[in-house]
Amino acid sequence: MSSRREFITLLGGAAAAWPLAARAQQPAMPVIGFLHNNPLHTLSHLVAAFRQGLGEGGYVAGKNLTIEYRSSEGQDQDLPGLAADLISRQVRVIATPGSVPAALATKAATTTIPIVFGTALDPVKLGLVESISRPGGNATGVNFLIAELGTKQLGLLVEMIPGLERVAVLVNPTESVRTETALRSVEAAAQTLRVQVRVVAASSSLEIDEGFAGLAREHVDALLVVPAPLYHARRVQLAILAAHYKIPTMYAVRDHVDTGGLMSYGTNLADMFRQVGNYTARILKGDKPSDLPVVQSDKFEFVLNMHTAKTLGLTVPPTLLARADEVIE
């Protein structure tokens, strides 16, 4: 009888241990990092696109994935510390879509944790990868054209504004590589189109205000904004100033047009964030970044804000309207 009780007790103890053993054998939910130098609240719709890309790969935050978000709030000097923090949390992947400073800080901090970037600049020249087709290290991602589209953007401005002669170009001088690339493109187009170019530098909110006031005094015909994280974060300010001084403005990112800007021509940023999310999912499933070619994004969009055009007293040519991928009324 005692042996039977011992067997039942042993069986009961084993049964109680089974759920614990099963739980212990379940793989821990993977954790990834998301690092950017822009305030996260300015990226909400783009982060949603990133999560969409993860979802397409089978990963849903809170269900089978945890995402640790970090932002330097525009203070690039804080990025190395934020990258180190993510690394200390043993994240499986760090995504840095649309933030070259974040990608470079992360690349400098780790040679083992996979990095998925999204950059408008040449990732080979930046030192992020060895080549586009064979990245070779711990980083891969998406390379999208945005700073080299000045020819197309200036051409659209000339078509929109009859008799256009003087165009200002707003640049962030702290981003020298992007600025130089964009200005080469714009200045080459300006010679062909016989348009004068006036470069305006602004690297702070105050300098943006002062720059617009100066352009109003000089009576420029239009403004072309070279993309920069600062300008994306300050897109409401840019739209308000352009409307106040009645300066028709061209952007490279459609978010500016959604905010009230006149028009944009450039890469679909939301699609780029989605692609970064998709690559992140692939790496979580076992793909190596060294074997994943850098995606060359070629999805461009031309977006027009008709309400802004009417406010500025502009009549949109039917040929221009017909070519728009989206018209915001």
Phi and psi restraints in degrees (value plus and minus 20) as a CYANA .aco file:
   2 SER   PHI     -86.6   -46.6
   2 SER   PSI     -55.7   -15.7
   3 SER   PHI     -87.1   -47.1
   3 SER   PSI     -55.3   -15.3
   4 ARG   PHI     -84.9   -44.9
   4 ARG   PSI     -62.3   -22.3
   5 ARG   PHI     -83.2   -43.2
   5 ARG   PSI     -59.4   -19.4
   6 GLU   PHI     -82.9   -42.9
   6 GLU   PSI     -58.7   -18.7
   7 PHE   PHI     -86.3   -46.3
   7 PHE   PSI     -64.2   -24.2
   8 ILE   PHI     -83.8   -43.8
   8 ILE   PSI     -62.3   -22.3
   9 THR   PHI     -81.9   -41.9
   9 THR   PSI     -63.4   -23.4
  10 LEU   PHI     -83.1   -43.1
  10 LEU   PSI     -63.6   -23.6
  11 LEU   PHI     -82.6   -42.6
  11 LEU   PSI     -63.5   -23.5
  12 GLY   PHI     -82.9   -42.9
  12 GLY   PSI     -61.6   -21.6
  13 GLY   PHI     -84.3   -44.3
  13 GLY   PSI     -59.2   -19.2
  14 ALA   PHI     -86.0   -46.0
  14 ALA   PSI     -61.3   -21.3
  15 ALA   PHI     -82.5   -42.5
  15 ALA   PSI     -60.1   -20.1
  16 ALA   PHI     -86.4   -46.4
  16 ALA   PSI     -49.5    -9.5
  17 ALA   PHI    -100.6   -60.6
  17 ALA   PSI     -43.7    -3.7
  18 TRP   PHI     -75.3   -35.3
  18 TRP   PSI     -69.7   -29.7
  19 PRO   PHI     -80.1   -40.1
  19 PRO   PSI     -57.0   -17.0
  20 LEU   PHI     -85.2   -45.2
  20 LEU   PSI     -62.1   -22.1
  21 ALA   PHI     -84.4   -44.4
  21 ALA   PSI     -61.0   -21.0
  22 ALA   PHI     -82.9   -42.9
  22 ALA   PSI     -62.8   -22.8
  23 ARG   PHI     -84.7   -44.7
  23 ARG   PSI     -58.7   -18.7
  24 ALA   PHI     -86.4   -46.4
  24 ALA   PSI     -49.8    -9.8
  25 GLN   PHI    -103.9   -63.9
  25 GLN   PSI     -35.1     4.9
  26 GLN   PHI     -88.2   -48.2
  26 GLN   PSI     114.9   154.9
  27 PRO   PHI     -86.0   -46.0
  27 PRO   PSI     123.1   163.1
  28 ALA   PHI     -87.1   -47.1
  28 ALA   PSI     127.8   167.8
  29 MET   PHI     -83.6   -43.6
  29 MET   PSI     105.8   145.8
  30 PRO   PHI     -83.6   -43.6
  30 PRO   PSI     126.5   166.5
  31 VAL   PHI    -138.4   -98.4
  31 VAL   PSI     110.8   150.8
  32 ILE   PHI    -140.3  -100.3
  32 ILE   PSI     140.0   180.0
  33 GLY   PHI    -129.1   -89.1
  33 GLY   PSI     128.3   168.3
  34 PHE   PHI    -147.5  -107.5
  34 PHE   PSI      95.8   135.8
  35 LEU   PHI    -143.2  -103.2
  35 LEU   PSI     112.3   152.3
  36 HIS   PHI    -167.2  -127.2
  36 HIS   PSI     139.9   179.9
  37 ASN   PHI    -118.8   -78.8
  37 ASN   PSI     -27.9    12.1
  38 ASN   PHI    -110.0   -70.0
  38 ASN   PSI     130.8   170.8
  39 PRO   PHI     -77.3   -37.3
  39 PRO   PSI     115.4   155.4
  40 LEU   PHI     -82.9   -42.9
  40 LEU   PSI     -49.8    -9.8
  41 HIS   PHI     -88.1   -48.1
  41 HIS   PSI     -37.9     2.1
  42 THR   PHI    -105.1   -65.1
  42 THR   PSI     -25.3    14.7
  43 LEU   PHI    -136.4   -96.4
  43 LEU   PSI      -7.0    33.0
  44 SER   PHI     -73.7   -33.7
  44 SER   PSI     -66.1   -26.1
  45 HIS   PHI     -91.7   -51.7
  45 HIS   PSI     -48.3    -8.3
  46 LEU   PHI     -95.8   -55.8
  46 LEU   PSI     -57.5   -17.5
  47 VAL   PHI     -83.2   -43.2
  47 VAL   PSI     -56.7   -16.7
  48 ALA   PHI     -81.7   -41.7
  48 ALA   PSI     -58.7   -18.7
  49 ALA   PHI     -87.3   -47.3
  49 ALA   PSI     -58.0   -18.0
  50 PHE   PHI     -80.6   -40.6
  50 PHE   PSI     -64.5   -24.5
  51 ARG   PHI     -87.2   -47.2
  51 ARG   PSI     -51.1   -11.1
  52 GLN   PHI     -82.6   -42.6
  52 GLN   PSI     -63.5   -23.5
  53 GLY   PHI     -82.2   -42.2
  53 GLY   PSI     -59.9   -19.9
  54 LEU   PHI     -81.3   -41.3
  54 LEU   PSI     -63.0   -23.0
  55 GLY   PHI     -81.7   -41.7
  55 GLY   PSI     -58.3   -18.3
  56 GLU   PHI     -82.9   -42.9
  56 GLU   PSI     -46.3    -6.3
  57 GLY   PHI    -112.5   -72.5
  57 GLY   PSI     -16.6    23.4
  58 GLY   PHI      76.6   116.6
  58 GLY   PSI      -7.6    32.4
  59 TYR   PHI    -137.5   -97.5
  59 TYR   PSI     107.5   147.5
  60 VAL   PHI    -144.1  -104.1
  60 VAL   PSI     102.4   142.4
  61 ALA   PHI     -79.4   -39.4
  61 ALA   PSI     112.0   152.0
  62 GLY   PHI      70.2   110.2
  62 GLY   PSI     -37.1     2.9
  63 LYS   PHI    -125.3   -85.3
  63 LYS   PSI     -76.6   -36.6
  64 ASN   PHI    -155.8  -115.8
  64 ASN   PSI       2.2    42.2
  65 LEU   PHI    -177.7  -137.7
  65 LEU   PSI     124.3   164.3
  66 THR   PHI    -138.5   -98.5
  66 THR   PSI     114.0   154.0
  67 ILE   PHI    -134.5   -94.5
  67 ILE   PSI     106.2   146.2
  68 GLU   PHI    -120.0   -80.0
  68 GLU   PSI      92.8   132.8
  69 TYR   PHI    -114.1   -74.1
  69 TYR   PSI     117.9   157.9
  70 ARG   PHI    -159.5  -119.5
  70 ARG   PSI     119.5   159.5
  71 SER   PHI    -158.4  -118.4
  71 SER   PSI     121.8   161.8
  72 SER   PHI    -108.2   -68.2
  72 SER   PSI     -19.8    20.2
  73 GLU   PHI      33.7    73.7
  73 GLU   PSI      19.6    59.6
  74 GLY   PHI      66.0   106.0
  74 GLY   PSI     -23.2    16.8
  75 GLN   PHI    -120.4   -80.4
  75 GLN   PSI      67.9   107.9
  76 ASP   PHI     -79.1   -39.1
  76 ASP   PSI     -47.4    -7.4
  77 GLN   PHI     -85.6   -45.6
  77 GLN   PSI     -36.7     3.3
  78 ASP   PHI    -107.3   -67.3
  78 ASP   PSI     -29.4    10.6
  79 LEU   PHI     -83.1   -43.1
  79 LEU   PSI     -62.2   -22.2
  80 PRO   PHI     -77.2   -37.2
  80 PRO   PSI     -60.5   -20.5
  81 GLY   PHI     -86.4   -46.4
  81 GLY   PSI     -58.3   -18.3
  82 LEU   PHI     -88.9   -48.9
  82 LEU   PSI     -58.5   -18.5
  83 ALA   PHI     -83.6   -43.6
  83 ALA   PSI     -62.3   -22.3
  84 ALA   PHI     -82.7   -42.7
  84 ALA   PSI     -56.6   -16.6
  85 ASP   PHI     -84.1   -44.1
  85 ASP   PSI     -63.8   -23.8
  86 LEU   PHI     -83.8   -43.8
  86 LEU   PSI     -60.1   -20.1
  87 ILE   PHI     -84.1   -44.1
  87 ILE   PSI     -59.4   -19.4
  88 SER   PHI     -85.3   -45.3
  88 SER   PSI     -42.7    -2.7
  89 ARG   PHI    -107.7   -67.7
  89 ARG   PSI     -14.9    25.1
  90 GLN   PHI      37.0    77.0
  90 GLN   PSI      26.0    66.0
  91 VAL   PHI     -87.2   -47.2
  91 VAL   PSI     132.1   172.1
  92 ARG   PHI    -100.9   -60.9
  92 ARG   PSI     -54.2   -14.2
  93 VAL   PHI    -165.9  -125.9
  93 VAL   PSI     130.1   170.1
  94 ILE   PHI    -141.2  -101.2
  94 ILE   PSI     101.6   141.6
  95 ALA   PHI    -120.3   -80.3
  95 ALA   PSI     115.1   155.1
  96 THR   PHI    -153.6  -113.6
  96 THR   PSI      32.5    72.5
  97 PRO   PHI     -86.3   -46.3
  97 PRO   PSI     108.4   148.4
  98 GLY   PHI      55.9    95.9
  98 GLY   PSI      -5.3    34.7
  99 SER   PHI    -157.2  -117.2
  99 SER   PSI      73.1   113.1
 100 VAL   PHI     -81.1   -41.1
 100 VAL   PSI     -63.7   -23.7
 101 PRO   PHI     -77.4   -37.4
 101 PRO   PSI     -59.3   -19.3
 102 ALA   PHI     -88.3   -48.3
 102 ALA   PSI     -59.8   -19.8
 103 ALA   PHI     -84.0   -44.0
 103 ALA   PSI     -64.2   -24.2
 104 LEU   PHI     -87.0   -47.0
 104 LEU   PSI     -59.5   -19.5
 105 ALA   PHI     -84.7   -44.7
 105 ALA   PSI     -60.0   -20.0
 106 THR   PHI     -90.2   -50.2
 106 THR   PSI     -61.3   -21.3
 107 LYS   PHI     -81.3   -41.3
 107 LYS   PSI     -57.0   -17.0
 108 ALA   PHI     -92.2   -52.2
 108 ALA   PSI     -43.0    -3.0
 109 ALA   PHI    -110.2   -70.2
 109 ALA   PSI     -42.5    -2.5
 110 THR   PHI    -170.0  -130.0
 110 THR   PSI     122.2   162.2
 111 THR   PHI    -132.7   -92.7
 111 THR   PSI     -15.5    24.5
 112 THR   PHI    -137.0   -97.0
 112 THR   PSI     -62.1   -22.1
 113 ILE   PHI     -92.5   -52.5
 113 ILE   PSI     108.1   148.1
 114 PRO   PHI     -81.6   -41.6
 114 PRO   PSI     122.1   162.1
 115 ILE   PHI    -142.7  -102.7
 115 ILE   PSI     113.6   153.6
 116 VAL   PHI    -139.4   -99.4
 116 VAL   PSI      94.3   134.3
 117 PHE   PHI    -127.7   -87.7
 117 PHE   PSI     150.3   190.3
 118 GLY   PHI    -162.3  -122.3
 118 GLY   PSI      94.2   134.2
 119 THR   PHI    -158.1  -118.1
 119 THR   PSI     124.4   164.4
 120 ALA   PHI    -105.7   -65.7
 120 ALA   PSI     -32.5     7.5
 121 LEU   PHI    -115.7   -75.7
 121 LEU   PSI     145.7   185.7
 122 ASP   PHI     -88.3   -48.3
 122 ASP   PSI      93.3   133.3
 123 PRO   PHI     -87.6   -47.6
 123 PRO   PSI     -41.3    -1.3
 124 VAL   PHI     -92.4   -52.4
 124 VAL   PSI     -67.0   -27.0
 125 LYS   PHI     -84.4   -44.4
 125 LYS   PSI     -50.5   -10.5
 126 LEU   PHI     -94.0   -54.0
 126 LEU   PSI     -36.6     3.4
 127 GLY   PHI      65.9   105.9
 127 GLY   PSI      -5.6    34.4
 128 LEU   PHI     -99.2   -59.2
 128 LEU   PSI     -53.2   -13.2
 129 VAL   PHI    -158.5  -118.5
 129 VAL   PSI     141.9   181.9
 130 GLU   PHI     -99.8   -59.8
 130 GLU   PSI     -57.6   -17.6
 131 SER   PHI    -176.3  -136.3
 131 SER   PSI     144.3   184.3
 132 ILE   PHI     -87.3   -47.3
 132 ILE   PSI     -63.4   -23.4
 133 SER   PHI     -99.6   -59.6
 133 SER   PSI     -51.5   -11.5
 134 ARG   PHI    -153.1  -113.1
 134 ARG   PSI      67.8   107.8
 135 PRO   PHI     -74.3   -34.3
 135 PRO   PSI     -58.3   -18.3
 136 GLY   PHI      62.4   102.4
 136 GLY   PSI     -44.4    -4.4
 137 GLY   PHI    -136.9   -96.9
 137 GLY   PSI    -156.0  -116.0
 138 ASN   PHI    -124.9   -84.9
 138 ASN   PSI      -6.7    33.3
 139 ALA   PHI    -149.5  -109.5
 139 ALA   PSI     126.2   166.2
 140 THR   PHI    -176.8  -136.8
 140 THR   PSI    -198.7  -158.7
 141 GLY   PHI     140.5   180.5
 141 GLY   PSI    -161.7  -121.7
 142 VAL   PHI    -144.8  -104.8
 142 VAL   PSI     112.2   152.2
 143 ASN   PHI    -130.8   -90.8
 143 ASN   PSI      95.8   135.8
 144 PHE   PHI    -140.5  -100.5
 144 PHE   PSI     123.4   163.4
 145 LEU   PHI    -102.7   -62.7
 145 LEU   PSI     107.6   147.6
 146 ILE   PHI    -169.5  -129.5
 146 ILE   PSI     -52.1   -12.1
 147 ALA   PHI    -109.3   -69.3
 147 ALA   PSI     -30.4     9.6
 148 GLU   PHI    -126.1   -86.1
 148 GLU   PSI      -1.7    38.3
 149 LEU   PHI    -123.7   -83.7
 149 LEU   PSI      -2.4    37.6
 150 GLY   PHI     -78.2   -38.2
 150 GLY   PSI     -55.9   -15.9
 151 THR   PHI     -80.1   -40.1
 151 THR   PSI     -69.0   -29.0
 152 LYS   PHI     -86.4   -46.4
 152 LYS   PSI     -63.5   -23.5
 153 GLN   PHI     -84.3   -44.3
 153 GLN   PSI     -63.4   -23.4
 154 LEU   PHI     -86.4   -46.4
 154 LEU   PSI     -58.2   -18.2
 155 GLY   PHI     -81.3   -41.3
 155 GLY   PSI     -59.3   -19.3
 156 LEU   PHI     -87.4   -47.4
 156 LEU   PSI     -57.5   -17.5
 157 LEU   PHI     -84.2   -44.2
 157 LEU   PSI     -62.6   -22.6
 158 VAL   PHI     -82.2   -42.2
 158 VAL   PSI     -59.0   -19.0
 159 GLU   PHI     -89.7   -49.7
 159 GLU   PSI     -54.5   -14.5
 160 MET   PHI     -94.0   -54.0
 160 MET   PSI     -58.1   -18.1
 161 ILE   PHI    -135.4   -95.4
 161 ILE   PSI      81.0   121.0
 162 PRO   PHI     -80.1   -40.1
 162 PRO   PSI     115.2   155.2
 163 GLY   PHI      57.2    97.2
 163 GLY   PSI      -5.6    34.4
 164 LEU   PHI     -79.9   -39.9
 164 LEU   PSI     109.4   149.4
 165 GLU   PHI    -144.6  -104.6
 165 GLU   PSI     -57.5   -17.5
 166 ARG   PHI    -142.7  -102.7
 166 ARG   PSI     101.6   141.6
 167 VAL   PHI    -140.2  -100.2
 167 VAL   PSI     111.4   151.4
 168 ALA   PHI    -113.5   -73.5
 168 ALA   PSI     128.0   168.0
 169 VAL   PHI    -143.0  -103.0
 169 VAL   PSI      98.3   138.3
 170 LEU   PHI    -110.8   -70.8
 170 LEU   PSI     103.2   143.2
 171 VAL   PHI    -150.8  -110.8
 171 VAL   PSI     132.1   172.1
 172 ASN   PHI    -117.5   -77.5
 172 ASN   PSI      88.5   128.5
 173 PRO   PHI     -84.3   -44.3
 173 PRO   PSI     -37.0     3.0
 174 THR   PHI     -95.0   -55.0
 174 THR   PSI     -34.1     5.9
 175 GLU   PHI    -129.4   -89.4
 175 GLU   PSI      55.0    95.0
 176 SER   PHI     -83.2   -43.2
 176 SER   PSI     -62.0   -22.0
 177 VAL   PHI     -85.3   -45.3
 177 VAL   PSI     -68.3   -28.3
 178 ARG   PHI     -82.1   -42.1
 178 ARG   PSI     -61.9   -21.9
 179 THR   PHI     -82.7   -42.7
 179 THR   PSI     -66.9   -26.9
 180 GLU   PHI     -82.8   -42.8
 180 GLU   PSI     -62.0   -22.0
 181 THR   PHI     -82.7   -42.7
 181 THR   PSI     -65.9   -25.9
 182 ALA   PHI     -86.2   -46.2
 182 ALA   PSI     -63.4   -23.4
 183 LEU   PHI     -85.7   -45.7
 183 LEU   PSI     -55.9   -15.9
 184 ARG   PHI     -79.6   -39.6
 184 ARG   PSI     -64.1   -24.1
 185 SER   PHI     -85.5   -45.5
 185 SER   PSI     -65.7   -25.7
 186 VAL   PHI     -88.2   -48.2
 186 VAL   PSI     -64.7   -24.7
 187 GLU   PHI     -86.6   -46.6
 187 GLU   PSI     -55.3   -15.3
 188 ALA   PHI     -85.1   -45.1
 188 ALA   PSI     -62.0   -22.0
 189 ALA   PHI     -87.6   -47.6
 189 ALA   PSI     -56.9   -16.9
 190 ALA   PHI     -82.4   -42.4
 190 ALA   PSI     -57.2   -17.2
 191 GLN   PHI     -84.5   -44.5
 191 GLN   PSI     -62.8   -22.8
 192 THR   PHI     -86.3   -46.3
 192 THR   PSI     -60.0   -20.0
 193 LEU   PHI    -109.2   -69.2
 193 LEU   PSI     -22.6    17.4
 194 ARG   PHI      38.5    78.5
 194 ARG   PSI      32.1    72.1
 195 VAL   PHI    -139.7   -99.7
 195 VAL   PSI     118.2   158.2
 196 GLN   PHI    -103.5   -63.5
 196 GLN   PSI     119.6   159.6
 197 VAL   PHI    -135.0   -95.0
 197 VAL   PSI     111.7   151.7
 198 ARG   PHI    -140.2  -100.2
 198 ARG   PSI      96.4   136.4
 199 VAL   PHI    -108.1   -68.1
 199 VAL   PSI     110.5   150.5
 200 VAL   PHI    -141.1  -101.1
 200 VAL   PSI     105.4   145.4
 201 ALA   PHI    -122.2   -82.2
 201 ALA   PSI     114.2   154.2
 202 ALA   PHI    -170.4  -130.4
 202 ALA   PSI     102.9   142.9
 203 SER   PHI    -142.9  -102.9
 203 SER   PSI      -1.3    38.7
 204 SER   PHI    -175.5  -135.5
 204 SER   PSI     146.3   186.3
 205 SER   PHI     -80.9   -40.9
 205 SER   PSI     -61.2   -21.2
 206 LEU   PHI     -84.1   -44.1
 206 LEU   PSI     -62.5   -22.5
 207 GLU   PHI     -87.0   -47.0
 207 GLU   PSI     -50.6   -10.6
 208 ILE   PHI     -84.6   -44.6
 208 ILE   PSI     -66.5   -26.5
 209 ASP   PHI     -76.7   -36.7
 209 ASP   PSI     -68.5   -28.5
 210 GLU   PHI     -85.4   -45.4
 210 GLU   PSI     -56.9   -16.9
 211 GLY   PHI     -83.3   -43.3
 211 GLY   PSI     -64.0   -24.0
 212 PHE   PHI     -86.0   -46.0
 212 PHE   PSI     -60.2   -20.2
 213 ALA   PHI     -81.2   -41.2
 213 ALA   PSI     -60.2   -20.2
 214 GLY   PHI     -86.0   -46.0
 214 GLY   PSI     -60.4   -20.4
 215 LEU   PHI     -84.1   -44.1
 215 LEU   PSI     -56.8   -16.8
 216 ALA   PHI     -84.8   -44.8
 216 ALA   PSI     -60.4   -20.4
 217 ARG   PHI     -85.4   -45.4
 217 ARG   PSI     -52.6   -12.6
 218 GLU   PHI    -107.2   -67.2
 218 GLU   PSI     -27.5    12.5
 219 HIS   PHI      37.5    77.5
 219 HIS   PSI      29.6    69.6
 220 VAL   PHI     -88.9   -48.9
 220 VAL   PSI     135.1   175.1
 221 ASP   PHI    -102.4   -62.4
 221 ASP   PSI     -48.8    -8.8
 222 ALA   PHI    -184.2  -144.2
 222 ALA   PSI     149.3   189.3
 223 LEU   PHI    -152.7  -112.7
 223 LEU   PSI     118.2   158.2
 224 LEU   PHI    -137.9   -97.9
 224 LEU   PSI     104.1   144.1
 225 VAL   PHI    -119.6   -79.6
 225 VAL   PSI      98.5   138.5
 226 VAL   PHI     -95.1   -55.1
 226 VAL   PSI     107.9   147.9
 227 PRO   PHI     -79.9   -39.9
 227 PRO   PSI     120.5   160.5
 228 ALA   PHI    -179.0  -139.0
 228 ALA   PSI     125.8   165.8
 229 PRO   PHI     -72.7   -32.7
 229 PRO   PSI     -58.4   -18.4
 230 LEU   PHI     -80.3   -40.3
 230 LEU   PSI     -64.4   -24.4
 231 TYR   PHI     -90.1   -50.1
 231 TYR   PSI     -52.2   -12.2
 232 HIS   PHI     -86.4   -46.4
 232 HIS   PSI     -62.5   -22.5
 233 ALA   PHI     -87.5   -47.5
 233 ALA   PSI     -48.3    -8.3
 234 ARG   PHI    -124.0   -84.0
 234 ARG   PSI       5.8    45.8
 235 ARG   PHI     -84.1   -44.1
 235 ARG   PSI     -50.7   -10.7
 236 VAL   PHI     -86.4   -46.4
 236 VAL   PSI     -63.9   -23.9
 237 GLN   PHI     -78.8   -38.8
 237 GLN   PSI     -65.2   -25.2
 238 LEU   PHI     -81.6   -41.6
 238 LEU   PSI     -63.4   -23.4
 239 ALA   PHI     -84.6   -44.6
 239 ALA   PSI     -61.6   -21.6
 240 ILE   PHI     -85.0   -45.0
 240 ILE   PSI     -64.1   -24.1
 241 LEU   PHI     -86.6   -46.6
 241 LEU   PSI     -61.8   -21.8
 242 ALA   PHI     -82.6   -42.6
 242 ALA   PSI     -58.2   -18.2
 243 ALA   PHI     -90.9   -50.9
 243 ALA   PSI     -61.6   -21.6
 244 HIS   PHI     -82.4   -42.4
 244 HIS   PSI     -63.8   -23.8
 245 TYR   PHI    -113.4   -73.4
 245 TYR   PSI     -17.7    22.3
 246 LYS   PHI      34.5    74.5
 246 LYS   PSI      32.4    72.4
 247 ILE   PHI    -129.9   -89.9
 247 ILE   PSI      90.9   130.9
 248 PRO   PHI     -80.7   -40.7
 248 PRO   PSI     109.0   149.0
 249 THR   PHI    -148.0  -108.0
 249 THR   PSI     116.3   156.3
 250 MET   PHI    -128.2   -88.2
 250 MET   PSI     116.1   156.1
 251 TYR   PHI    -142.4  -102.4
 251 TYR   PSI     149.2   189.2
 252 ALA   PHI    -119.8   -79.8
 252 ALA   PSI     -31.0     9.0
 253 VAL   PHI    -144.6  -104.6
 253 VAL   PSI     110.4   150.4
 254 ARG   PHI     -84.9   -44.9
 254 ARG   PSI     -41.2    -1.2
 255 ASP   PHI     -75.3   -35.3
 255 ASP   PSI     -53.3   -13.3
 256 HIS   PHI     -85.8   -45.8
 256 HIS   PSI     -56.8   -16.8
 257 VAL   PHI     -92.6   -52.6
 257 VAL   PSI     -57.6   -17.6
 258 ASP   PHI     -80.5   -40.5
 258 ASP   PSI     -49.1    -9.1
 259 THR   PHI    -106.3   -66.3
 259 THR   PSI     -28.9    11.1
 260 GLY   PHI     104.6   144.6
 260 GLY   PSI     -17.8    22.2
 261 GLY   PHI     -89.3   -49.3
 261 GLY   PSI     141.6   181.6
 262 LEU   PHI     -91.2   -51.2
 262 LEU   PSI     -75.4   -35.4
 263 MET   PHI    -179.4  -139.4
 263 MET   PSI     142.6   182.6
 264 SER   PHI    -164.7  -124.7
 264 SER   PSI     129.9   169.9
 265 TYR   PHI    -160.8  -120.8
 265 TYR   PSI     102.1   142.1
 266 GLY   PHI     153.3   193.3
 266 GLY   PSI    -192.6  -152.6
 267 THR   PHI     -86.2   -46.2
 267 THR   PSI     125.5   165.5
 268 ASN   PHI     -95.5   -55.5
 268 ASN   PSI      81.7   121.7
 269 LEU   PHI     -84.1   -44.1
 269 LEU   PSI     -57.4   -17.4
 270 ALA   PHI     -81.3   -41.3
 270 ALA   PSI     -58.3   -18.3
 271 ASP   PHI     -87.5   -47.5
 271 ASP   PSI     -55.5   -15.5
 272 MET   PHI     -84.0   -44.0
 272 MET   PSI     -65.2   -25.2
 273 PHE   PHI     -80.9   -40.9
 273 PHE   PSI     -58.7   -18.7
 274 ARG   PHI     -82.5   -42.5
 274 ARG   PSI     -62.7   -22.7
 275 GLN   PHI     -84.5   -44.5
 275 GLN   PSI     -57.6   -17.6
 276 VAL   PHI     -83.2   -43.2
 276 VAL   PSI     -61.9   -21.9
 277 GLY   PHI     -81.5   -41.5
 277 GLY   PSI     -59.1   -19.1
 278 ASN   PHI     -86.4   -46.4
 278 ASN   PSI     -61.7   -21.7
 279 TYR   PHI     -87.1   -47.1
 279 TYR   PSI     -56.1   -16.1
 280 THR   PHI     -80.8   -40.8
 280 THR   PSI     -62.2   -22.2
 281 ALA   PHI     -83.5   -43.5
 281 ALA   PSI     -60.1   -20.1
 282 ARG   PHI     -84.0   -44.0
 282 ARG   PSI     -58.8   -18.8
 283 ILE   PHI     -88.4   -48.4
 283 ILE   PSI     -58.3   -18.3
 284 LEU   PHI     -80.6   -40.6
 284 LEU   PSI     -50.2   -10.2
 285 LYS   PHI    -102.7   -62.7
 285 LYS   PSI     -26.2    13.8
 286 GLY   PHI     103.9   143.9
 286 GLY   PSI     -30.0    10.0
 287 ASP   PHI     -86.0   -46.0
 287 ASP   PSI     126.0   166.0
 288 LYS   PHI    -115.8   -75.8
 288 LYS   PSI     114.5   154.5
 289 PRO   PHI     -79.0   -39.0
 289 PRO   PSI     -50.8   -10.8
 290 SER   PHI     -83.7   -43.7
 290 SER   PSI     -43.2    -3.2
 291 ASP   PHI    -120.5   -80.5
 291 ASP   PSI     -26.4    13.6
 292 LEU   PHI    -115.8   -75.8
 292 LEU   PSI      92.8   132.8
 293 PRO   PHI     -80.7   -40.7
 293 PRO   PSI     127.0   167.0
 294 VAL   PHI     -86.3   -46.3
 294 VAL   PSI     107.6   147.6
 295 VAL   PHI     -94.0   -54.0
 295 VAL   PSI     109.9   149.9
 296 GLN   PHI    -115.9   -75.9
 296 GLN   PSI      79.2   119.2
 297 SER   PHI     -91.5   -51.5
 297 SER   PSI     109.4   149.4
 298 ASP   PHI    -149.4  -109.4
 298 ASP   PSI       3.3    43.3
 299 LYS   PHI    -115.6   -75.6
 299 LYS   PSI      85.1   125.1
 300 PHE   PHI    -127.9   -87.9
 300 PHE   PSI     135.9   175.9
 301 GLU   PHI    -164.6  -124.6
 301 GLU   PSI     122.9   162.9
 302 PHE   PHI    -133.1   -93.1
 302 PHE   PSI      97.3   137.3
 303 VAL   PHI    -141.7  -101.7
 303 VAL   PSI     115.6   155.6
 304 LEU   PHI    -140.7  -100.7
 304 LEU   PSI     120.4   160.4
 305 ASN   PHI    -129.1   -89.1
 305 ASN   PSI      82.4   122.4
 306 MET   PHI     -87.6   -47.6
 306 MET   PSI     -54.7   -14.7
 307 HIS   PHI     -81.4   -41.4
 307 HIS   PSI     -63.9   -23.9
 308 THR   PHI     -85.5   -45.5
 308 THR   PSI     -60.4   -20.4
 309 ALA   PHI     -78.8   -38.8
 309 ALA   PSI     -64.0   -24.0
 310 LYS   PHI     -85.6   -45.6
 310 LYS   PSI     -60.2   -20.2
 311 THR   PHI     -81.6   -41.6
 311 THR   PSI     -56.4   -16.4
 312 LEU   PHI    -102.6   -62.6
 312 LEU   PSI     -23.2    16.8
 313 GLY   PHI      56.0    96.0
 313 GLY   PSI       5.4    45.4
 314 LEU   PHI    -117.8   -77.8
 314 LEU   PSI     119.9   159.9
 315 THR   PHI    -121.5   -81.5
 315 THR   PSI      96.0   136.0
 316 VAL   PHI     -96.3   -56.3
 316 VAL   PSI     101.6   141.6
 317 PRO   PHI     -79.1   -39.1
 317 PRO   PSI     118.6   158.6
 318 PRO   PHI     -76.1   -36.1
 318 PRO   PSI     -55.2   -15.2
 319 THR   PHI     -84.7   -44.7
 319 THR   PSI     -55.5   -15.5
 320 LEU   PHI     -92.1   -52.1
 320 LEU   PSI     -61.5   -21.5
 321 LEU   PHI     -82.0   -42.0
 321 LEU   PSI     -58.4   -18.4
 322 ALA   PHI     -88.0   -48.0
 322 ALA   PSI     -46.6    -6.6
 323 ARG   PHI    -108.3   -68.3
 323 ARG   PSI     -30.8     9.2
 324 ALA   PHI     -87.8   -47.8
 324 ALA   PSI     115.4   155.4
 325 ASP   PHI     -95.3   -55.3
 325 ASP   PSI     -48.8    -8.8
 326 GLU   PHI    -171.5  -131.5
 326 GLU   PSI     119.1   159.1
 327 VAL   PHI    -138.6   -98.6
 327 VAL   PSI     102.8   142.8
 328 ILE   PHI    -117.4   -77.4
 328 ILE   PSI      99.7   139.7
